Amino acid sequence: MGSAEYLLAALTPLNLLLALGGVIAGTVIGALPGLTATMAVAVLVPFTFSMQPAAALIALGAIYTGAIYGGAYAAILLNTPGTPSSIATTFDGYPMARAGKGDLALTLACLSSVFGGLVGAGFLLLLAPPMATVALKFGPVEYFWLAIFGLTLIASLGEGSTLKGLIGGCLGLLLSMVGVADVGGDIRYVGDYKALLGGIDVVSALIGLYCIPVLIELVATPAAHLDAGNRVAGFRLREAGAALGRSKFNLARSSVIGTVVGILPGAGGSIASLVAYSEAKRSSPRSANFGKGEPDGVIATESANNATVGGGFIPTLVLGIPGTPPDAIILGALLVQGIRTGPTLFTQQAPIVYTFIWGLILATVIMLPVGLLIGRFAFRSIVAIPKAVLVPCVALLTVLGSFSVHNNVHEVQQMVVLGVAAWGLGRMGFSASPIVLGLILGTIAERGYVQGHLIGGARGDVWAEFFARPISMAIIAFIALGLLWPWWQARRARRVAHG
Amino acid sequence: MAERNPPIDRAGIAGCVLAVVLGAAAVWAARGFSDLGAVFPRTIGSLLVVLGLAYTVLALRRRGASVAPLQGSGARRLGVALVMLAWGFALAPLGFAASSASAMALLLVLANHGRWTLRHALLYAGSAGLMLAAFYVLFKHALNVPLP
């Protein structure tokens, strides 16, 4: 069968219905603060067990891509990212919403997500097996430096001082060490509270660190949560199209960055959008506006994070190594369907794989009208709902979201404690993003650090292991650039100010 | 034009003191870990101490970044924080329905700045109650999540 036949196989009424339903369900679940893309895939995966393999994959891929995009709603309208990959969307999306441009931000997010998703799916379709070898070149030390790179990016990109961002990142790294150590098995920083043996749950921490401070601030003043702006009929497509036209290189570059970084299992999903945002800020003629409601920022992050959907499927399907947590759930569903992942998947089970990839492309296209409609409804609802109803409802979702991950009450307690602590830290100038990213990347960083130490020690040269490998040296160079760039820009700005 | 004499970032210094204390405590507690298990805690703990001290020095030299002062009601903020903490710890003993209904009612009161009328009370309470009932049924019965 050729490509045309696989495309036709994806175009059956059932597959189209599954793609449409999956995108709608995923977008709605991903949009609700407290409910994540991982949860969207996890709760809906049992429905796919009775389906044919290609149909099941199309449904799951549609849910996943819808949920990643849906995370932008909460990020833009409530400053609470629905998934780690939406963290960077809050930097400019929420300021746009506060300035009365929330509907424009949502339209930009939709268009960028569709474009990024198509680029990611395109790489999956055409280049999956050779691109999977990229993931194999990353060893423990490369993952360690990649985690550090992600942390330095967030420290330098977030609001406030870079030093405070680095301190926040270290706090997050410290939180990631609570519980049983990945290497060595030590029980660390648990004390008498045995509920912490499993460590701090990332999803609960994400929900608490972002949502609780927002709730605390929402009740403080009687002012409306968001400025409705001048009510503009339609979806502001012309404005969004003009913004995308001005930012076409940013759009294309961010989509490629999202795909390539998304290939790296475990780390890619969290930092792909950050890397894209960093590059967009560095190269934009409007870099001073980033963090204050610059549309280019939303374009960069949303195209990158939806590109990670296709990128993340590359190691999942070719190597059997899940790229992101939702990929891990989808991998489990594949095993239930009797599909064996590996390089031969693309030859021996080509009809299933290529039909799925075309289905993913179709689901991404379907996301355009669905996303615009749901986004419009979401914006109008959030603007219209009085705070007296919004606050308890969002609070309910945070409790449900953190409980439902592992059906564990202690994770709700972690969520509220970390959330209140995050509000306090926010008052001292420490933002939540570095802390969350430190928690997410901490395990990756530590495992890479310790394994690198062991391998280097066995080879008799730990320094060479960490500092002499080509990919590591390239990442270290990026780390140095990421740390020095803001300082150099600030120094240049002071020189210009002094004439 | 840059401020000639910017204020000292006292809140930031307080946060850095906390970071230094946490970092030192992490390093001290790592004495009881195995060699492998102690590598990262010692490194990150030490880094926290160094970074915390570095920012403190910068802040005392008035080169820190202060946070804007709080606007609005501190009492309402404290109320929400306490309600959320109580909700998290009451979930198991009281059960999901009772703890959630109580917490949502309190949050509704804290979040409303307008005049209370019967119509508003019924509308807001009804909306929140409907949301609670809908998600309870969805999670407990449709998704089989064992809510407490």
Interface residues (C-beta under 8 A of the other chain):
Chain A: V43 G160 S161 L163 K164 L166 I167 C170 L171 L173 L174 M177 A181 V183 G184 G185 D186 R188 Y189 I212 L215 I216 E217 L218 V219 A220 T221 P222 P386 K387 A388 V389 L390 V391 P392 C393 A395 L396 L397 V399 L400 F403 S404 N407 V409 V412 Q413 M415 V416 V417 G419 V420 W423 L425 G426 R427 M428 G429 F430 A445 E446 Y449 V450 H453 L454 R494 A497
Chain B: M1 A2 D9 A11 G12 A14 G15 C16 L18 A19 L22 G23 A26 A29 A30 F33 S34 D35 L36 G37 A38 V39 F40 P41 T43 I44 G45 L47 L48 L51 G52 A54 Y55 L58 G64 A65 S66 V67 L70 Q71 G72 S73 G74 R76 R77 G79 V80 A81 M84 L85 W87 G88 F89 L91 A92 S100 A103 M104 A105 L107 L108 L110 A111 N112 H113 G114 H120 Y124 S127 A128 M131 L132 F135 F139 L143 V145 P146 L147 P148
